Amino acid sequence: MDENIARVIFAAVIGGTIAISMIAMAVARIATSRRRRDLPDSSMARLEERLERMEQAIDAVATEVERVADGQRFTSRLLAERRVEQQS
């Protein structure tokens, strides 16, 4: 009899833990979705402006990287030509 009571208590504890975990996850998901929907329009506008500035900055960096790469190719070509002239 004592063994059966222990099994019932063990099953109840495991079941209760699972149920509480499921309820906590559902509450967390609902709270997160509400928080996303509740962003004010001013926050969205600031976020869009910030993303636009980031896009412009990334474009500027890409342009500068391309310029550096062009300079590197030019320098490499000059050095290669000098080697050919020195070997001749």
PDB file with one MODEL, atoms N, CA, C and O in Angstrom:
MODEL        1
ATOM      1  N   MET A   1       0.815  -1.193   0.000  1.00  0.00           N
ATOM      2  CA  MET A   1       0.000   0.000   0.000  1.00  0.00           C
ATOM      3  C   MET A   1       0.850   1.244   0.000  1.00  0.00           C
ATOM      4  O   MET A   1       0.551   2.204  -0.710  1.00  0.00           O
ATOM      5  N   ASP A   2       1.923   1.238   0.801  1.00  0.00           N
ATOM      6  CA  ASP A   2       2.801   2.396   0.859  1.00  0.00           C
ATOM      7  C   ASP A   2       3.476   2.630  -0.488  1.00  0.00           C
ATOM      8  O   ASP A   2       3.704   3.772  -0.890  1.00  0.00           O
ATOM      9  N   GLU A   3       3.793   1.545  -1.176  1.00  0.00           N
ATOM     10  CA  GLU A   3       4.452   1.672  -2.477  1.00  0.00           C
ATOM     11  C   GLU A   3       3.512   2.310  -3.496  1.00  0.00           C
ATOM     12  O   GLU A   3       3.959   3.112  -4.316  1.00  0.00           O
ATOM     13  N   ASN A   4       2.238   1.979  -3.465  1.00  0.00           N
ATOM     14  CA  ASN A   4       1.263   2.561  -4.387  1.00  0.00           C
ATOM     15  C   ASN A   4       1.067   4.058  -4.111  1.00  0.00           C
ATOM     16  O   ASN A   4       0.929   4.854  -5.039  1.00  0.00           O
ATOM     17  N   ILE A   5       1.056   4.423  -2.844  1.00  0.00           N
ATOM     18  CA  ILE A   5       0.898   5.845  -2.490  1.00  0.00           C
ATOM     19  C   ILE A   5       2.103   6.642  -2.986  1.00  0.00           C
ATOM     20  O   ILE A   5       1.954   7.760  -3.478  1.00  0.00           O
ATOM     21  N   ALA A   6       3.287   6.066  -2.856  1.00  0.00           N
ATOM     22  CA  ALA A   6       4.503   6.742  -3.319  1.00  0.00           C
ATOM     23  C   ALA A   6       4.452   6.943  -4.837  1.00  0.00           C
ATOM     24  O   ALA A   6       4.853   7.997  -5.330  1.00  0.00           O
ATOM     25  N   ARG A   7       3.968   5.956  -5.575  1.00  0.00           N
ATOM     26  CA  ARG A   7       3.856   6.072  -7.033  1.00  0.00           C
ATOM     27  C   ARG A   7       2.845   7.145  -7.420  1.00  0.00           C
ATOM     28  O   ARG A   7       3.071   7.917  -8.351  1.00  0.00           O
ATOM     29  N   VAL A   8       1.733   7.187  -6.699  1.00  0.00           N
ATOM     30  CA  VAL A   8       0.706   8.192  -6.989  1.00  0.00           C
ATOM     31  C   VAL A   8       1.246   9.589  -6.709  1.00  0.00           C
ATOM     32  O   VAL A   8       1.046  10.510  -7.501  1.00  0.00           O
ATOM     33  N   ILE A   9       1.926   9.740  -5.585  1.00  0.00           N
ATOM     34  CA  ILE A   9       2.498  11.049  -5.243  1.00  0.00           C
ATOM     35  C   ILE A   9       3.549  11.444  -6.278  1.00  0.00           C
ATOM     36  O   ILE A   9       3.588  12.596  -6.710  1.00  0.00           O
ATOM     37  N   PHE A  10       4.397  10.503  -6.676  1.00  0.00           N
ATOM     38  CA  PHE A  10       5.425  10.780  -7.672  1.00  0.00           C
ATOM     39  C   PHE A  10       4.794  11.196  -9.004  1.00  0.00           C
ATOM     40  O   PHE A  10       5.234  12.164  -9.624  1.00  0.00           O
ATOM     41  N   ALA A  11       3.773  10.475  -9.438  1.00  0.00           N
ATOM     42  CA  ALA A  11       3.088  10.811 -10.694  1.00  0.00           C
ATOM     43  C   ALA A  11       2.410  12.178 -10.597  1.00  0.00           C
ATOM     44  O   ALA A  11       2.408  12.943 -11.562  1.00  0.00           O
ATOM     45  N   ALA A  12       1.841  12.480  -9.444  1.00  0.00           N
ATOM     46  CA  ALA A  12       1.183  13.777  -9.267  1.00  0.00           C
ATOM     47  C   ALA A  12       2.197  14.914  -9.309  1.00  0.00           C
ATOM     48  O   ALA A  12       1.931  15.963  -9.897  1.00  0.00           O
ATOM     49  N   VAL A  13       3.346  14.713  -8.695  1.00  0.00           N
ATOM     50  CA  VAL A  13       4.384  15.749  -8.700  1.00  0.00           C
ATOM     51  C   VAL A  13       4.887  15.978 -10.134  1.00  0.00           C
ATOM     52  O   VAL A  13       5.022  17.123 -10.566  1.00  0.00           O
ATOM     53  N   ILE A  14       5.156  14.917 -10.854  1.00  0.00           N
ATOM     54  CA  ILE A  14       5.631  15.048 -12.239  1.00  0.00           C
ATOM     55  C   ILE A  14       4.555  15.713 -13.093  1.00  0.00           C
ATOM     56  O   ILE A  14       4.852  16.636 -13.852  1.00  0.00           O
ATOM     57  N   GLY A  15       3.334  15.262 -12.980  1.00  0.00           N
ATOM     58  CA  GLY A  15       2.233  15.857 -13.752  1.00  0.00           C
ATOM     59  C   GLY A  15       2.028  17.322 -13.414  1.00  0.00           C
ATOM     60  O   GLY A  15       1.814  18.140 -14.308  1.00  0.00           O
ATOM     61  N   GLY A  16       2.092  17.661 -12.138  1.00  0.00           N
ATOM     62  CA  GLY A  16       1.935  19.056 -11.726  1.00  0.00           C
ATOM     63  C   GLY A  16       3.058  19.932 -12.258  1.00  0.00           C
ATOM     64  O   GLY A  16       2.823  21.063 -12.683  1.00  0.00           O
ATOM     65  N   THR A  17       4.267  19.413 -12.234  1.00  0.00           N
ATOM     66  CA  THR A  17       5.408  20.158 -12.759  1.00  0.00           C
ATOM     67  C   THR A  17       5.247  20.419 -14.252  1.00  0.00           C
ATOM     68  O   THR A  17       5.512  21.525 -14.722  1.00  0.00           O
ATOM     69  N   ILE A  18       4.822  19.421 -14.987  1.00  0.00           N
ATOM     70  CA  ILE A  18       4.606  19.582 -16.426  1.00  0.00           C
ATOM     71  C   ILE A  18       3.492  20.598 -16.684  1.00  0.00           C
ATOM     72  O   ILE A  18       3.626  21.460 -17.553  1.00  0.00           O
ATOM     73  N   ALA A  19       2.409  20.498 -15.941  1.00  0.00           N
ATOM     74  CA  ALA A  19       1.290  21.421 -16.131  1.00  0.00           C
ATOM     75  C   ALA A  19       1.698  22.859 -15.828  1.00  0.00           C
ATOM     76  O   ALA A  19       1.360  23.771 -16.584  1.00  0.00           O
ATOM     77  N   ILE A  20       2.414  23.067 -14.741  1.00  0.00           N
ATOM     78  CA  ILE A  20       2.863  24.415 -14.378  1.00  0.00           C
ATOM     79  C   ILE A  20       3.818  24.961 -15.442  1.00  0.00           C
ATOM     80  O   ILE A  20       3.749  26.139 -15.792  1.00  0.00           O
ATOM     81  N   SER A  21       4.709  24.107 -15.956  1.00  0.00           N
ATOM     82  CA  SER A  21       5.634  24.542 -17.003  1.00  0.00           C
ATOM     83  C   SER A  21       4.887  24.954 -18.263  1.00  0.00           C
ATOM     84  O   SER A  21       5.224  25.969 -18.871  1.00  0.00           O
ATOM     85  N   MET A  22       3.889  24.192 -18.663  1.00  0.00           N
ATOM     86  CA  MET A  22       3.105  24.510 -19.862  1.00  0.00           C
ATOM     87  C   MET A  22       2.355  25.828 -19.684  1.00  0.00           C
ATOM     88  O   MET A  22       2.303  26.642 -20.606  1.00  0.00           O
ATOM     89  N   ILE A  23       1.778  26.038 -18.511  1.00  0.00           N
ATOM     90  CA  ILE A  23       1.051  27.283 -18.244  1.00  0.00           C
ATOM     91  C   ILE A  23       2.014  28.467 -18.263  1.00  0.00           C
ATOM     92  O   ILE A  23       1.687  29.517 -18.816  1.00  0.00           O
ATOM     93  N   ALA A  24       3.196  28.311 -17.667  1.00  0.00           N
ATOM     94  CA  ALA A  24       4.179  29.394 -17.643  1.00  0.00           C
ATOM     95  C   ALA A  24       4.642  29.742 -19.053  1.00  0.00           C
ATOM     96  O   ALA A  24       4.806  30.920 -19.369  1.00  0.00           O
ATOM     97  N   MET A  25       4.854  28.751 -19.899  1.00  0.00           N
ATOM     98  CA  MET A  25       5.263  29.020 -21.282  1.00  0.00           C
ATOM     99  C   MET A  25       4.164  29.747 -22.048  1.00  0.00           C
ATOM    100  O   MET A  25       4.451  30.659 -22.823  1.00  0.00           O
ATOM    101  N   ALA A  26       2.913  29.354 -21.841  1.00  0.00           N
ATOM    102  CA  ALA A  26       1.803  30.016 -22.519  1.00  0.00           C
ATOM    103  C   ALA A  26       1.685  31.471 -22.083  1.00  0.00           C
ATOM    104  O   ALA A  26       1.473  32.351 -22.917  1.00  0.00           O
ATOM    105  N   VAL A  27       1.819  31.730 -20.802  1.00  0.00           N
ATOM    106  CA  VAL A  27       1.752  33.105 -20.292  1.00  0.00           C
ATOM    107  C   VAL A  27       2.898  33.938 -20.852  1.00  0.00           C
ATOM    108  O   VAL A  27       2.693  35.093 -21.225  1.00  0.00           O
ATOM    109  N   ALA A  28       4.084  33.379 -20.917  1.00  0.00           N
ATOM    110  CA  ALA A  28       5.242  34.101 -21.454  1.00  0.00           C
ATOM    111  C   ALA A  28       5.038  34.427 -22.922  1.00  0.00           C
ATOM    112  O   ALA A  28       5.378  35.527 -23.359  1.00  0.00           O
ATOM    113  N   ARG A  29       4.496  33.505 -23.684  1.00  0.00           N
ATOM    114  CA  ARG A  29       4.244  33.749 -25.112  1.00  0.00           C
ATOM    115  C   ARG A  29       3.211  34.850 -25.300  1.00  0.00           C
ATOM    116  O   ARG A  29       3.375  35.709 -26.166  1.00  0.00           O
ATOM    117  N   ILE A  30       2.158  34.836 -24.506  1.00  0.00           N
ATOM    118  CA  ILE A  30       1.121  35.877 -24.604  1.00  0.00           C
ATOM    119  C   ILE A  30       1.694  37.231 -24.236  1.00  0.00           C
ATOM    120  O   ILE A  30       1.423  38.220 -24.916  1.00  0.00           O
ATOM    121  N   ALA A  31       2.483  37.294 -23.172  1.00  0.00           N
ATOM    122  CA  ALA A  31       3.073  38.563 -22.744  1.00  0.00           C
ATOM    123  C   ALA A  31       4.020  39.107 -23.807  1.00  0.00           C
ATOM    124  O   ALA A  31       4.045  40.314 -24.048  1.00  0.00           O
ATOM    125  N   THR A  32       4.790  38.245 -24.442  1.00  0.00           N
ATOM    126  CA  THR A  32       5.719  38.677 -25.482  1.00  0.00           C
ATOM    127  C   THR A  32       4.975  39.212 -26.695  1.00  0.00           C
ATOM    128  O   THR A  32       5.361  40.240 -27.251  1.00  0.00           O
ATOM    129  N   SER A  33       3.923  38.537 -27.109  1.00  0.00           N
ATOM    130  CA  SER A  33       3.181  39.002 -28.283  1.00  0.00           C
ATOM    131  C   SER A  33       2.481  40.326 -28.003  1.00  0.00           C
ATOM    132  O   SER A  33       2.386  41.169 -28.896  1.00  0.00           O
ATOM    133  N   ARG A  34       1.995  40.523 -26.798  1.00  0.00           N
ATOM    134  CA  ARG A  34       1.363  41.804 -26.450  1.00  0.00           C
ATOM    135  C   ARG A  34       2.387  42.926 -26.458  1.00  0.00           C
ATOM    136  O   ARG A  34       2.095  44.030 -26.918  1.00  0.00           O
ATOM    137  N   ARG A  35       3.578  42.657 -25.957  1.00  0.00           N
ATOM    138  CA  ARG A  35       4.625  43.671 -25.897  1.00  0.00           C
ATOM    139  C   ARG A  35       5.015  44.108 -27.306  1.00  0.00           C
ATOM    140  O   ARG A  35       5.279  45.288 -27.533  1.00  0.00           O
ATOM    141  N   ARG A  36       5.053  43.184 -28.241  1.00  0.00           N
ATOM    142  CA  ARG A  36       5.398  43.530 -29.626  1.00  0.00           C
ATOM    143  C   ARG A  36       4.329  44.405 -30.263  1.00  0.00           C
ATOM    144  O   ARG A  36       4.650  45.339 -30.999  1.00  0.00           O
ATOM    145  N   ARG A  37       3.079  44.118 -29.991  1.00  0.00           N
ATOM    146  CA  ARG A  37       1.982  44.880 -30.589  1.00  0.00           C
ATOM    147  C   ARG A  37       1.842  46.262 -29.974  1.00  0.00           C
ATOM    148  O   ARG A  37       1.304  47.168 -30.611  1.00  0.00           O
ATOM    149  N   ASP A  38       2.311  46.437 -28.758  1.00  0.00           N
ATOM    150  CA  ASP A  38       2.104  47.689 -28.041  1.00  0.00           C
ATOM    151  C   ASP A  38       3.168  48.747 -28.317  1.00  0.00           C
ATOM    152  O   ASP A  38       3.220  49.756 -27.613  1.00  0.00           O
ATOM    153  N   LEU A  39       4.020  48.542 -29.329  1.00  0.00           N
ATOM    154  CA  LEU A  39       5.018  49.556 -29.641  1.00  0.00           C
ATOM    155  C   LEU A  39       4.333  50.809 -30.167  1.00  0.00           C
ATOM    156  O   LEU A  39       3.535  50.720 -31.100  1.00  0.00           O
ATOM    157  N   PRO A  40       4.616  51.952 -29.605  1.00  0.00           N
ATOM    158  CA  PRO A  40       4.002  53.185 -30.105  1.00  0.00           C
ATOM    159  C   PRO A  40       4.550  53.541 -31.480  1.00  0.00           C
ATOM    160  O   PRO A  40       5.631  53.103 -31.873  1.00  0.00           O
ATOM    161  N   ASP A  41       3.775  54.348 -32.200  1.00  0.00           N
ATOM    162  CA  ASP A  41       4.167  54.734 -33.550  1.00  0.00           C
ATOM    163  C   ASP A  41       5.471  55.518 -33.549  1.00  0.00           C
ATOM    164  O   ASP A  41       6.265  55.399 -34.482  1.00  0.00           O
ATOM    165  N   SER A  42       5.700  56.319 -32.513  1.00  0.00           N
ATOM    166  CA  SER A  42       6.944  57.094 -32.459  1.00  0.00           C
ATOM    167  C   SER A  42       8.145  56.160 -32.359  1.00  0.00           C
ATOM    168  O   SER A  42       9.193  56.441 -32.940  1.00  0.00           O
ATOM    169  N   SER A  43       8.009  55.065 -31.640  1.00  0.00           N
ATOM    170  CA  SER A  43       9.104  54.102 -31.538  1.00  0.00           C
ATOM    171  C   SER A  43       9.354  53.431 -32.880  1.00  0.00           C
ATOM    172  O   SER A  43      10.501  53.202 -33.266  1.00  0.00           O
ATOM    173  N   MET A  44       8.283  53.122 -33.581  1.00  0.00           N
ATOM    174  CA  MET A  44       8.435  52.508 -34.904  1.00  0.00           C
ATOM    175  C   MET A  44       9.106  53.481 -35.865  1.00  0.00           C
ATOM    176  O   MET A  44       9.955  53.076 -36.660  1.00  0.00           O
ATOM    177  N   ALA A  45       8.738  54.757 -35.802  1.00  0.00           N
ATOM    178  CA  ALA A  45       9.345  55.759 -36.684  1.00  0.00           C
ATOM    179  C   ALA A  45      10.829  55.905 -36.375  1.00  0.00           C
ATOM    180  O   ALA A  45      11.650  55.985 -37.289  1.00  0.00           O
ATOM    181  N   ARG A  46      11.179  55.940 -35.079  1.00  0.00           N
ATOM    182  CA  ARG A  46      12.592  56.042 -34.710  1.00  0.00           C
ATOM    183  C   ARG A  46      13.361  54.811 -35.155  1.00  0.00           C
ATOM    184  O   ARG A  46      14.505  54.913 -35.599  1.00  0.00           O
ATOM    185  N   LEU A  47      12.738  53.654 -35.038  1.00  0.00           N
ATOM    186  CA  LEU A  47      13.385  52.419 -35.453  1.00  0.00           C
ATOM    187  C   LEU A  47      13.624  52.422 -36.960  1.00  0.00           C
ATOM    188  O   LEU A  47      14.691  52.017 -37.423  1.00  0.00           O
ATOM    189  N   GLU A  48      12.638  52.875 -37.719  1.00  0.00           N
ATOM    190  CA  GLU A  48      12.800  52.935 -39.173  1.00  0.00           C
ATOM    191  C   GLU A  48      13.892  53.924 -39.558  1.00  0.00           C
ATOM    192  O   GLU A  48      14.679  53.650 -40.465  1.00  0.00           O
ATOM    193  N   GLU A  49      13.952  55.069 -38.883  1.00  0.00           N
ATOM    194  CA  GLU A  49      15.006  56.044 -39.162  1.00  0.00           C
ATOM    195  C   GLU A  49      16.376  55.459 -38.856  1.00  0.00           C
ATOM    196  O   GLU A  49      17.328  55.641 -39.614  1.00  0.00           O
ATOM    197  N   ARG A  50      16.459  54.761 -37.744  1.00  0.00           N
ATOM    198  CA  ARG A  50      17.738  54.161 -37.365  1.00  0.00           C
ATOM    199  C   ARG A  50      18.163  53.107 -38.373  1.00  0.00           C
ATOM    200  O   ARG A  50      19.334  53.039 -38.747  1.00  0.00           O
ATOM    201  N   LEU A  51      17.234  52.295 -38.808  1.00  0.00           N
ATOM    202  CA  LEU A  51      17.559  51.277 -39.807  1.00  0.00           C
ATOM    203  C   LEU A  51      18.005  51.917 -41.120  1.00  0.00           C
ATOM    204  O   LEU A  51      18.905  51.406 -41.787  1.00  0.00           O
ATOM    205  N   GLU A  52      17.381  53.028 -41.489  1.00  0.00           N
ATOM    206  CA  GLU A  52      17.777  53.732 -42.707  1.00  0.00           C
ATOM    207  C   GLU A  52      19.200  54.278 -42.581  1.00  0.00           C
ATOM    208  O   GLU A  52      19.988  54.186 -43.522  1.00  0.00           O
ATOM    209  N   ARG A  53      19.529  54.845 -41.421  1.00  0.00           N
ATOM    210  CA  ARG A  53      20.887  55.346 -41.203  1.00  0.00           C
ATOM    211  C   ARG A  53      21.900  54.196 -41.238  1.00  0.00           C
ATOM    212  O   ARG A  53      22.998  54.339 -41.776  1.00  0.00           O
ATOM    213  N   MET A  54      21.517  53.066 -40.662  1.00  0.00           N
ATOM    214  CA  MET A  54      22.417  51.909 -40.689  1.00  0.00           C
ATOM    215  C   MET A  54      22.641  51.444 -42.128  1.00  0.00           C
ATOM    216  O   MET A  54      23.763  51.104 -42.502  1.00  0.00           O
ATOM    217  N   GLU A  55      21.594  51.430 -42.922  1.00  0.00           N
ATOM    218  CA  GLU A  55      21.715  51.018 -44.313  1.00  0.00           C
ATOM    219  C   GLU A  55      22.655  51.957 -45.071  1.00  0.00           C
ATOM    220  O   GLU A  55      23.488  51.501 -45.854  1.00  0.00           O
ATOM    221  N   GLN A  56      22.524  53.266 -44.838  1.00  0.00           N
ATOM    222  CA  GLN A  56      23.399  54.234 -45.487  1.00  0.00           C
ATOM    223  C   GLN A  56      24.842  54.036 -45.045  1.00  0.00           C
ATOM    224  O   GLN A  56      25.761  54.114 -45.862  1.00  0.00           O
ATOM    225  N   ALA A  57      25.043  53.783 -43.762  1.00  0.00           N
ATOM    226  CA  ALA A  57      26.399  53.561 -43.256  1.00  0.00           C
ATOM    227  C   ALA A  57      27.010  52.303 -43.864  1.00  0.00           C
ATOM    228  O   ALA A  57      28.191  52.293 -44.212  1.00  0.00           O
ATOM    229  N   ILE A  58      26.227  51.258 -43.992  1.00  0.00           N
ATOM    230  CA  ILE A  58      26.726  50.011 -44.582  1.00  0.00           C
ATOM    231  C   ILE A  58      27.087  50.231 -46.040  1.00  0.00           C
ATOM    232  O   ILE A  58      28.098  49.711 -46.511  1.00  0.00           O
ATOM    233  N   ASP A  59      26.273  50.995 -46.765  1.00  0.00           N
ATOM    234  CA  ASP A  59      26.584  51.315 -48.157  1.00  0.00           C
ATOM    235  C   ASP A  59      27.881  52.110 -48.261  1.00  0.00           C
ATOM    236  O   ASP A  59      28.690  51.865 -49.156  1.00  0.00           O
ATOM    237  N   ALA A  60      28.082  53.059 -47.352  1.00  0.00           N
ATOM    238  CA  ALA A  60      29.309  53.859 -47.361  1.00  0.00           C
ATOM    239  C   ALA A  60      30.528  52.981 -47.078  1.00  0.00           C
ATOM    240  O   ALA A  60      31.568  53.135 -47.717  1.00  0.00           O
ATOM    241  N   VAL A  61      30.399  52.071 -46.130  1.00  0.00           N
ATOM    242  CA  VAL A  61      31.509  51.169 -45.817  1.00  0.00           C
ATOM    243  C   VAL A  61      31.815  50.277 -47.020  1.00  0.00           C
ATOM    244  O   VAL A  61      32.980  50.047 -47.343  1.00  0.00           O
ATOM    245  N   ALA A  62      30.781  49.780 -47.675  1.00  0.00           N
ATOM    246  CA  ALA A  62      30.991  48.923 -48.846  1.00  0.00           C
ATOM    247  C   ALA A  62      31.724  49.691 -49.948  1.00  0.00           C
ATOM    248  O   ALA A  62      32.596  49.134 -50.615  1.00  0.00           O
ATOM    249  N   THR A  63      31.378  50.956 -50.141  1.00  0.00           N
ATOM    250  CA  THR A  63      32.042  51.778 -51.145  1.00  0.00           C
ATOM    251  C   THR A  63      33.517  51.962 -50.802  1.00  0.00           C
ATOM    252  O   THR A  63      34.380  51.859 -51.673  1.00  0.00           O
ATOM    253  N   GLU A  64      33.801  52.233 -49.542  1.00  0.00           N
ATOM    254  CA  GLU A  64      35.188  52.426 -49.122  1.00  0.00           C
ATOM    255  C   GLU A  64      35.987  51.127 -49.259  1.00  0.00           C
ATOM    256  O   GLU A  64      37.147  51.156 -49.668  1.00  0.00           O
ATOM    257  N   VAL A  65      35.383  50.012 -48.926  1.00  0.00           N
ATOM    258  CA  VAL A  65      36.070  48.722 -49.066  1.00  0.00           C
ATOM    259  C   VAL A  65      36.397  48.474 -50.536  1.00  0.00           C
ATOM    260  O   VAL A  65      37.476  47.975 -50.855  1.00  0.00           O
ATOM    261  N   GLU A  66      35.482  48.815 -51.423  1.00  0.00           N
ATOM    262  CA  GLU A  66      35.725  48.648 -52.858  1.00  0.00           C
ATOM    263  C   GLU A  66      36.877  49.541 -53.313  1.00  0.00           C
ATOM    264  O   GLU A  66      37.702  49.123 -54.126  1.00  0.00           O
ATOM    265  N   ARG A  67      36.937  50.757 -52.796  1.00  0.00           N
ATOM    266  CA  ARG A  67      38.048  51.655 -53.153  1.00  0.00           C
ATOM    267  C   ARG A  67      39.379  51.105 -52.663  1.00  0.00           C
ATOM    268  O   ARG A  67      40.371  51.157 -53.391  1.00  0.00           O
ATOM    269  N   VAL A  68      39.418  50.585 -51.458  1.00  0.00           N
ATOM    270  CA  VAL A  68      40.642  49.991 -50.928  1.00  0.00           C
ATOM    271  C   VAL A  68      41.051  48.785 -51.765  1.00  0.00           C
ATOM    272  O   VAL A  68      42.234  48.595 -52.049  1.00  0.00           O
ATOM    273  N   ALA A  69      40.079  47.975 -52.159  1.00  0.00           N
ATOM    274  CA  ALA A  69      40.376  46.803 -52.987  1.00  0.00           C
ATOM    275  C   ALA A  69      40.933  47.230 -54.338  1.00  0.00           C
ATOM    276  O   ALA A  69      41.863  46.602 -54.843  1.00  0.00           O
ATOM    277  N   ASP A  70      40.387  48.281 -54.929  1.00  0.00           N
ATOM    278  CA  ASP A  70      40.916  48.791 -56.201  1.00  0.00           C
ATOM    279  C   ASP A  70      42.359  49.247 -56.034  1.00  0.00           C
ATOM    280  O   ASP A  70      43.207  48.954 -56.877  1.00  0.00           O
ATOM    281  N   GLY A  71      42.639  49.959 -54.953  1.00  0.00           N
ATOM    282  CA  GLY A  71      44.007  50.391 -54.687  1.00  0.00           C
ATOM    283  C   GLY A  71      44.950  49.215 -54.506  1.00  0.00           C
ATOM    284  O   GLY A  71      46.086  49.244 -54.980  1.00  0.00           O
ATOM    285  N   GLN A  72      44.485  48.191 -53.829  1.00  0.00           N
ATOM    286  CA  GLN A  72      45.307  47.001 -53.614  1.00  0.00           C
ATOM    287  C   GLN A  72      45.590  46.299 -54.939  1.00  0.00           C
ATOM    288  O   GLN A  72      46.713  45.856 -55.176  1.00  0.00           O
ATOM    289  N   ARG A  73      44.588  46.195 -55.795  1.00  0.00           N
ATOM    290  CA  ARG A  73      44.804  45.573 -57.101  1.00  0.00           C
ATOM    291  C   ARG A  73      45.808  46.376 -57.921  1.00  0.00           C
ATOM    292  O   ARG A  73      46.683  45.800 -58.568  1.00  0.00           O
ATOM    293  N   PHE A  74      45.689  47.708 -57.900  1.00  0.00           N
ATOM    294  CA  PHE A  74      46.601  48.576 -58.633  1.00  0.00           C
ATOM    295  C   PHE A  74      48.030  48.388 -58.136  1.00  0.00           C
ATOM    296  O   PHE A  74      48.958  48.248 -58.932  1.00  0.00           O
ATOM    297  N   THR A  75      48.202  48.387 -56.817  1.00  0.00           N
ATOM    298  CA  THR A  75      49.535  48.217 -56.237  1.00  0.00           C
ATOM    299  C   THR A  75      50.111  46.848 -56.584  1.00  0.00           C
ATOM    300  O   THR A  75      51.292  46.736 -56.910  1.00  0.00           O
ATOM    301  N   SER A  76      49.298  45.827 -56.517  1.00  0.00           N
ATOM    302  CA  SER A  76      49.757  44.475 -56.853  1.00  0.00           C
ATOM    303  C   SER A  76      50.182  44.401 -58.314  1.00  0.00           C
ATOM    304  O   SER A  76      51.187  43.765 -58.631  1.00  0.00           O
ATOM    305  N   ARG A  77      49.432  45.041 -59.208  1.00  0.00           N
ATOM    306  CA  ARG A  77      49.781  45.038 -60.629  1.00  0.00           C
ATOM    307  C   ARG A  77      51.112  45.759 -60.859  1.00  0.00           C
ATOM    308  O   ARG A  77      51.943  45.281 -61.631  1.00  0.00           O
ATOM    309  N   LEU A  78      51.327  46.904 -60.197  1.00  0.00           N
ATOM    310  CA  LEU A  78      52.594  47.626 -60.337  1.00  0.00           C
ATOM    311  C   LEU A  78      53.770  46.788 -59.847  1.00  0.00           C
ATOM    312  O   LEU A  78      54.815  46.734 -60.495  1.00  0.00           O
ATOM    313  N   LEU A  79      53.596  46.137 -58.705  1.00  0.00           N
ATOM    314  CA  LEU A  79      54.671  45.300 -58.183  1.00  0.00           C
ATOM    315  C   LEU A  79      54.966  44.126 -59.110  1.00  0.00           C
ATOM    316  O   LEU A  79      56.126  43.761 -59.303  1.00  0.00           O
ATOM    317  N   ALA A  80      53.930  43.541 -59.678  1.00  0.00           N
ATOM    318  CA  ALA A  80      54.125  42.432 -60.622  1.00  0.00           C
ATOM    319  C   ALA A  80      54.869  42.906 -61.865  1.00  0.00           C
ATOM    320  O   ALA A  80      55.735  42.193 -62.371  1.00  0.00           O
ATOM    321  N   GLU A  81      54.546  44.093 -62.363  1.00  0.00           N
ATOM    322  CA  GLU A  81      55.227  44.640 -63.537  1.00  0.00           C
ATOM    323  C   GLU A  81      56.694  44.913 -63.223  1.00  0.00           C
ATOM    324  O   GLU A  81      57.555  44.670 -64.069  1.00  0.00           O
ATOM    325  N   ARG A  82      56.997  45.415 -62.022  1.00  0.00           N
ATOM    326  CA  ARG A  82      58.391  45.680 -61.637  1.00  0.00           C
ATOM    327  C   ARG A  82      59.201  44.396 -61.605  1.00  0.00           C
ATOM    328  O   ARG A  82      60.355  44.383 -62.031  1.00  0.00           O
ATOM    329  N   ARG A  83      58.618  43.327 -61.110  1.00  0.00           N
ATOM    330  CA  ARG A  83      59.319  42.046 -61.043  1.00  0.00           C
ATOM    331  C   ARG A  83      59.653  41.560 -62.444  1.00  0.00           C
ATOM    332  O   ARG A  83      60.746  41.054 -62.701  1.00  0.00           O
ATOM    333  N   VAL A  84      58.691  41.722 -63.343  1.00  0.00           N
ATOM    334  CA  VAL A  84      58.914  41.268 -64.711  1.00  0.00           C
ATOM    335  C   VAL A  84      60.052  42.090 -65.324  1.00  0.00           C
ATOM    336  O   VAL A  84      60.913  41.528 -66.001  1.00  0.00           O
ATOM    337  N   GLU A  85      60.071  43.396 -65.104  1.00  0.00           N
ATOM    338  CA  GLU A  85      61.124  44.259 -65.645  1.00  0.00           C
ATOM    339  C   GLU A  85      62.468  43.920 -65.038  1.00  0.00           C
ATOM    340  O   GLU A  85      63.479  43.947 -65.740  1.00  0.00           O
ATOM    341  N   GLN A  86      62.512  43.596 -63.734  1.00  0.00           N
ATOM    342  CA  GLN A  86      63.774  43.287 -63.086  1.00  0.00           C
ATOM    343  C   GLN A  86      64.330  41.962 -63.568  1.00  0.00           C
ATOM    344  O   GLN A  86      65.548  41.803 -63.637  1.00  0.00           O
ATOM    345  N   GLN A  87      63.479  41.010 -63.903  1.00  0.00           N
ATOM    346  CA  GLN A  87      63.930  39.704 -64.369  1.00  0.00           C
ATOM    347  C   GLN A  87      64.440  39.786 -65.793  1.00  0.00           C
ATOM    348  O   GLN A  87      65.259  38.968 -66.213  1.00  0.00           O
ATOM    349  N   SER A  88      63.968  40.750 -66.522  1.00  0.00           N
ATOM    350  CA  SER A  88      64.392  40.842 -67.928  1.00  0.00           C
ATOM    351  C   SER A  88      65.757  41.412 -68.091  1.00  0.00           C
ATOM    352  O   SER A  88      66.240  41.546 -69.215  1.00  0.00           O
TER     353      SER A  88
ENDMDL
END
